[in-house]
């Protein structure tokens, strides 16, 4: 092509992009414009595209459905499990669909290894707590030892 790290496609210079994890970057040159692939987001011809989640995207159209920022195709990302498989930043996925802390109501963050760690109540399966509350979980019910949520305090029975 005319520039290093670029491809010339029918006289148009299209820069190469980095692939998403387990995806391919492809550049197509065809004689019939109807045979060229289109971006699943904008619908325009995709001379250079990212292919992931069984779809083709322009690099600038590969955006998080949570915050709408472009997702770096060289980093790992999450996606919804519905039929559409919408891409998301991992942090946005945790905010929208992640486990919520029973004490502070915030999403429990993933660790450096990508796993979610939390403290769980032994009897109440849905009571999961951020690790930051593990050393000081605040008040607990004296009868069942359930964690007291912030902003939704238990009744004080002076026992």
ChimeraX commands (.cxc) that place a marker at each C-alpha (Angstrom):
marker #1 position 0.00,0.00,0.00 radius 0.5
marker #1 position 0.95,3.64,-0.13 radius 0.5
marker #1 position 1.77,3.83,3.61 radius 0.5
marker #1 position 3.38,1.32,5.93 radius 0.5
marker #1 position 0.81,-0.60,8.00 radius 0.5
marker #1 position -2.04,0.19,5.64 radius 0.5
marker #1 position -3.76,-1.50,2.72 radius 0.5
marker #1 position -4.86,0.01,-0.53 radius 0.5
marker #1 position -8.37,-1.11,-1.42 radius 0.5
marker #1 position -9.50,0.00,-4.88 radius 0.5
marker #1 position -7.62,3.27,-4.42 radius 0.5
marker #1 position -8.84,3.84,-0.85 radius 0.5
marker #1 position -6.31,3.67,1.97 radius 0.5
marker #1 position -7.75,1.61,4.85 radius 0.5
marker #1 position -5.64,1.35,8.03 radius 0.5
marker #1 position -5.21,-2.04,9.65 radius 0.5
marker #1 position -6.78,-2.53,13.07 radius 0.5
marker #1 position -6.02,-4.90,15.92 radius 0.5
marker #1 position -8.38,-7.87,16.25 radius 0.5
marker #1 position -10.66,-8.41,19.22 radius 0.5
marker #1 position -9.79,-11.46,21.29 radius 0.5
marker #1 position -10.49,-14.59,19.25 radius 0.5
marker #1 position -11.53,-12.46,16.28 radius 0.5
marker #1 position -10.18,-11.64,12.86 radius 0.5
marker #1 position -9.49,-8.38,11.04 radius 0.5
marker #1 position -10.21,-8.70,7.36 radius 0.5
marker #1 position -9.85,-6.34,4.44 radius 0.5
marker #1 position -11.97,-7.08,1.39 radius 0.5
marker #1 position -11.57,-5.90,-2.17 radius 0.5
marker #1 position -14.37,-6.80,-4.55 radius 0.5
marker #1 position -15.57,-5.79,-7.96 radius 0.5
marker #1 position -19.25,-5.65,-7.07 radius 0.5
marker #1 position -20.14,-3.33,-4.16 radius 0.5
marker #1 position -23.18,-5.49,-3.34 radius 0.5
marker #1 position -20.82,-8.36,-2.53 radius 0.5
marker #1 position -18.86,-6.36,0.05 radius 0.5
marker #1 position -19.56,-6.92,3.74 radius 0.5
marker #1 position -21.40,-4.26,5.72 radius 0.5
marker #1 position -20.95,-3.11,9.30 radius 0.5
marker #1 position -23.73,-4.49,11.53 radius 0.5
marker #1 position -23.98,-1.15,13.38 radius 0.5
marker #1 position -23.93,1.59,10.74 radius 0.5
marker #1 position -24.83,-0.52,7.69 radius 0.5
marker #1 position -22.06,1.02,5.57 radius 0.5
marker #1 position -19.66,-1.03,3.45 radius 0.5
marker #1 position -16.83,-2.38,5.59 radius 0.5
marker #1 position -13.65,-2.47,3.54 radius 0.5
marker #1 position -11.75,-3.14,6.74 radius 0.5
marker #1 position -13.61,-4.70,9.64 radius 0.5
marker #1 position -13.48,-6.53,12.93 radius 0.5
marker #1 position -15.30,-9.83,13.00 radius 0.5
marker #1 position -16.50,-11.03,16.38 radius 0.5
marker #1 position -19.73,-12.30,17.97 radius 0.5
marker #1 position -20.70,-13.57,14.51 radius 0.5
marker #1 position -20.87,-9.98,13.20 radius 0.5
marker #1 position -18.73,-7.52,11.28 radius 0.5
marker #1 position -17.93,-4.09,12.78 radius 0.5
marker #1 position -15.95,-1.04,11.71 radius 0.5
marker #1 position -13.37,-0.46,14.47 radius 0.5
marker #1 position -15.08,2.83,15.34 radius 0.5
marker #1 position -18.50,1.13,15.48 radius 0.5
marker #1 position -17.39,-1.55,17.94 radius 0.5
marker #1 position -18.89,0.19,20.98 radius 0.5
marker #1 position -20.00,-0.79,24.46 radius 0.5
marker #1 position -23.79,-0.98,24.79 radius 0.5
marker #1 position -23.44,0.32,28.37 radius 0.5
marker #1 position -21.36,3.50,28.05 radius 0.5
marker #1 position -21.27,3.75,24.21 radius 0.5
marker #1 position -17.48,4.25,24.18 radius 0.5
marker #1 position -15.39,2.40,21.60 radius 0.5
marker #1 position -14.08,-0.93,22.88 radius 0.5
marker #1 position -10.36,-1.47,22.36 radius 0.5
marker #1 position -10.32,-4.52,20.07 radius 0.5
marker #1 position -6.99,-5.70,21.51 radius 0.5
marker #1 position -8.46,-6.10,25.00 radius 0.5
marker #1 position -10.91,-8.66,26.30 radius 0.5
marker #1 position -14.55,-7.67,26.49 radius 0.5
marker #1 position -17.87,-9.05,27.69 radius 0.5
marker #1 position -21.12,-9.45,25.80 radius 0.5
marker #1 position -24.78,-10.04,26.54 radius 0.5
marker #1 position -26.08,-13.58,26.31 radius 0.5
marker #1 position -29.23,-12.64,24.40 radius 0.5
marker #1 position -29.63,-13.40,20.70 radius 0.5
marker #1 position -28.02,-10.09,19.73 radius 0.5
marker #1 position -24.77,-10.58,21.71 radius 0.5
marker #1 position -24.08,-6.88,22.37 radius 0.5
marker #1 position -20.45,-6.10,23.31 radius 0.5
marker #1 position -19.64,-4.40,26.62 radius 0.5
marker #1 position -16.59,-3.29,28.55 radius 0.5
marker #1 position -16.05,-5.73,31.41 radius 0.5
marker #1 position -16.65,-2.95,33.93 radius 0.5
marker #1 position -19.92,-1.95,32.24 radius 0.5
marker #1 position -21.04,-5.59,32.22 radius 0.5
marker #1 position -20.41,-5.77,35.97 radius 0.5
marker #1 position -22.40,-2.57,36.54 radius 0.5
marker #1 position -25.37,-3.70,34.48 radius 0.5
marker #1 position -25.49,-7.44,35.12 radius 0.5
marker #1 position -23.03,-8.19,37.91 radius 0.5
marker #1 position -23.56,-9.31,41.47 radius 0.5
marker #1 position -24.65,-6.48,43.77 radius 0.5
marker #1 position -23.40,-6.15,47.34 radius 0.5
marker #1 position -26.17,-6.59,49.93 radius 0.5
marker #1 position -24.55,-3.93,52.17 radius 0.5
marker #1 position -23.64,-1.05,49.83 radius 0.5
marker #1 position -25.74,-2.03,46.74 radius 0.5
marker #1 position -22.71,-1.49,44.45 radius 0.5
marker #1 position -21.57,-4.00,41.86 radius 0.5
marker #1 position -18.97,-6.34,43.26 radius 0.5
marker #1 position -15.87,-5.71,41.13 radius 0.5
marker #1 position -13.84,-8.35,39.36 radius 0.5
marker #1 position -10.30,-8.97,40.53 radius 0.5
marker #1 position -7.19,-8.80,38.37 radius 0.5
marker #1 position -7.84,-12.40,37.33 radius 0.5
marker #1 position -11.32,-11.48,36.03 radius 0.5
marker #1 position -13.15,-13.35,38.79 radius 0.5
marker #1 position -15.68,-11.97,41.23 radius 0.5
marker #1 position -14.89,-12.58,44.90 radius 0.5
marker #1 position -17.46,-11.95,47.62 radius 0.5
marker #1 position -18.44,-12.91,51.14 radius 0.5
marker #1 position -21.59,-14.99,51.29 radius 0.5
marker #1 position -24.05,-15.46,54.14 radius 0.5
marker #1 position -24.18,-19.14,55.18 radius 0.5
marker #1 position -28.01,-19.36,55.10 radius 0.5
marker #1 position -29.21,-16.65,52.71 radius 0.5
marker #1 position -27.97,-17.56,49.23 radius 0.5
marker #1 position -28.67,-14.12,47.78 radius 0.5
marker #1 position -26.78,-12.21,50.49 radius 0.5
marker #1 position -23.41,-11.53,48.90 radius 0.5
marker #1 position -21.08,-8.83,50.19 radius 0.5
marker #1 position -18.09,-6.93,48.80 radius 0.5
marker #1 position -14.74,-8.15,50.13 radius 0.5
marker #1 position -14.14,-4.59,51.43 radius 0.5
marker #1 position -16.91,-5.17,54.00 radius 0.5
marker #1 position -15.51,-8.52,55.15 radius 0.5
marker #1 position -13.39,-7.09,57.95 radius 0.5
marker #1 position -16.06,-4.66,59.08 radius 0.5
marker #1 position -19.47,-5.79,57.81 radius 0.5
marker #1 position -21.31,-3.34,60.04 radius 0.5
marker #1 position -24.28,-4.41,62.07 radius 0.5
marker #1 position -25.93,-7.79,61.72 radius 0.5
marker #1 position -29.28,-9.08,62.83 radius 0.5
marker #1 position -28.82,-10.74,66.24 radius 0.5
marker #1 position -31.29,-13.49,65.31 radius 0.5
marker #1 position -30.21,-14.56,61.82 radius 0.5
marker #1 position -26.89,-12.66,61.45 radius 0.5
marker #1 position -28.00,-11.10,58.17 radius 0.5
marker #1 position -25.91,-8.10,57.04 radius 0.5
marker #1 position -27.44,-4.66,57.56 radius 0.5
marker #1 position -27.77,-2.76,54.26 radius 0.5
marker #1 position -26.52,0.84,54.15 radius 0.5
marker #1 position -29.50,3.21,53.98 radius 0.5
marker #1 position -31.98,0.51,55.01 radius 0.5
marker #1 position -31.08,0.02,58.66 radius 0.5
marker #1 position -32.59,-2.67,60.81 radius 0.5
marker #1 position -34.95,-1.68,63.59 radius 0.5
marker #1 position -33.08,-1.16,66.84 radius 0.5
marker #1 position -34.52,-3.55,69.44 radius 0.5
marker #1 position -31.87,-2.74,72.10 radius 0.5
marker #1 position -30.97,-6.37,72.50 radius 0.5
marker link #1:1,2 radius 0.2
marker link #1:2,3 radius 0.2
marker link #1:3,4 radius 0.2
marker link #1:4,5 radius 0.2
marker link #1:5,6 radius 0.2
marker link #1:6,7 radius 0.2
marker link #1:7,8 radius 0.2
marker link #1:8,9 radius 0.2
marker link #1:9,10 radius 0.2
marker link #1:10,11 radius 0.2
marker link #1:11,12 radius 0.2
marker link #1:12,13 radius 0.2
marker link #1:13,14 radius 0.2
marker link #1:14,15 radius 0.2
marker link #1:15,16 radius 0.2
marker link #1:16,17 radius 0.2
marker link #1:17,18 radius 0.2
marker link #1:18,19 radius 0.2
marker link #1:19,20 radius 0.2
marker link #1:20,21 radius 0.2
marker link #1:21,22 radius 0.2
marker link #1:22,23 radius 0.2
marker link #1:23,24 radius 0.2
marker link #1:24,25 radius 0.2
marker link #1:25,26 radius 0.2
marker link #1:26,27 radius 0.2
marker link #1:27,28 radius 0.2
marker link #1:28,29 radius 0.2
marker link #1:29,30 radius 0.2
marker link #1:30,31 radius 0.2
marker link #1:31,32 radius 0.2
marker link #1:32,33 radius 0.2
marker link #1:33,34 radius 0.2
marker link #1:34,35 radius 0.2
marker link #1:35,36 radius 0.2
marker link #1:36,37 radius 0.2
marker link #1:37,38 radius 0.2
marker link #1:38,39 radius 0.2
marker link #1:39,40 radius 0.2
marker link #1:40,41 radius 0.2
marker link #1:41,42 radius 0.2
marker link #1:42,43 radius 0.2
marker link #1:43,44 radius 0.2
marker link #1:44,45 radius 0.2
marker link #1:45,46 radius 0.2
marker link #1:46,47 radius 0.2
marker link #1:47,48 radius 0.2
marker link #1:48,49 radius 0.2
marker link #1:49,50 radius 0.2
marker link #1:50,51 radius 0.2
marker link #1:51,52 radius 0.2
marker link #1:52,53 radius 0.2
marker link #1:53,54 radius 0.2
marker link #1:54,55 radius 0.2
marker link #1:55,56 radius 0.2
marker link #1:56,57 radius 0.2
marker link #1:57,58 radius 0.2
marker link #1:58,59 radius 0.2
marker link #1:59,60 radius 0.2
marker link #1:60,61 radius 0.2
marker link #1:61,62 radius 0.2
marker link #1:62,63 radius 0.2
marker link #1:63,64 radius 0.2
marker link #1:64,65 radius 0.2
marker link #1:65,66 radius 0.2
marker link #1:66,67 radius 0.2
marker link #1:67,68 radius 0.2
marker link #1:68,69 radius 0.2
marker link #1:69,70 radius 0.2
marker link #1:70,71 radius 0.2
marker link #1:71,72 radius 0.2
marker link #1:72,73 radius 0.2
marker link #1:73,74 radius 0.2
marker link #1:74,75 radius 0.2
marker link #1:75,76 radius 0.2
marker link #1:76,77 radius 0.2
marker link #1:77,78 radius 0.2
marker link #1:78,79 radius 0.2
marker link #1:79,80 radius 0.2
marker link #1:80,81 radius 0.2
marker link #1:81,82 radius 0.2
marker link #1:82,83 radius 0.2
marker link #1:83,84 radius 0.2
marker link #1:84,85 radius 0.2
marker link #1:85,86 radius 0.2
marker link #1:86,87 radius 0.2
marker link #1:87,88 radius 0.2
marker link #1:88,89 radius 0.2
marker link #1:89,90 radius 0.2
marker link #1:90,91 radius 0.2
marker link #1:91,92 radius 0.2
marker link #1:92,93 radius 0.2
marker link #1:93,94 radius 0.2
marker link #1:94,95 radius 0.2
marker link #1:95,96 radius 0.2
marker link #1:96,97 radius 0.2
marker link #1:97,98 radius 0.2
marker link #1:98,99 radius 0.2
marker link #1:99,100 radius 0.2
marker link #1:100,101 radius 0.2
marker link #1:101,102 radius 0.2
marker link #1:102,103 radius 0.2
marker link #1:103,104 radius 0.2
marker link #1:104,105 radius 0.2
marker link #1:105,106 radius 0.2
marker link #1:106,107 radius 0.2
marker link #1:107,108 radius 0.2
marker link #1:108,109 radius 0.2
marker link #1:109,110 radius 0.2
marker link #1:110,111 radius 0.2
marker link #1:111,112 radius 0.2
marker link #1:112,113 radius 0.2
marker link #1:113,114 radius 0.2
marker link #1:114,115 radius 0.2
marker link #1:115,116 radius 0.2
marker link #1:116,117 radius 0.2
marker link #1:117,118 radius 0.2
marker link #1:118,119 radius 0.2
marker link #1:119,120 radius 0.2
marker link #1:120,121 radius 0.2
marker link #1:121,122 radius 0.2
marker link #1:122,123 radius 0.2
marker link #1:123,124 radius 0.2
marker link #1:124,125 radius 0.2
marker link #1:125,126 radius 0.2
marker link #1:126,127 radius 0.2
marker link #1:127,128 radius 0.2
marker link #1:128,129 radius 0.2
marker link #1:129,130 radius 0.2
marker link #1:130,131 radius 0.2
marker link #1:131,132 radius 0.2
marker link #1:132,133 radius 0.2
marker link #1:133,134 radius 0.2
marker link #1:134,135 radius 0.2
marker link #1:135,136 radius 0.2
marker link #1:136,137 radius 0.2
marker link #1:137,138 radius 0.2
marker link #1:138,139 radius 0.2
marker link #1:139,140 radius 0.2
marker link #1:140,141 radius 0.2
marker link #1:141,142 radius 0.2
marker link #1:142,143 radius 0.2
marker link #1:143,144 radius 0.2
marker link #1:144,145 radius 0.2
marker link #1:145,146 radius 0.2
marker link #1:146,147 radius 0.2
marker link #1:147,148 radius 0.2
marker link #1:148,149 radius 0.2
marker link #1:149,150 radius 0.2
marker link #1:150,151 radius 0.2
marker link #1:151,152 radius 0.2
marker link #1:152,153 radius 0.2
marker link #1:153,154 radius 0.2
marker link #1:154,155 radius 0.2
marker link #1:155,156 radius 0.2
marker link #1:156,157 radius 0.2
marker link #1:157,158 radius 0.2
marker link #1:158,159 radius 0.2
view
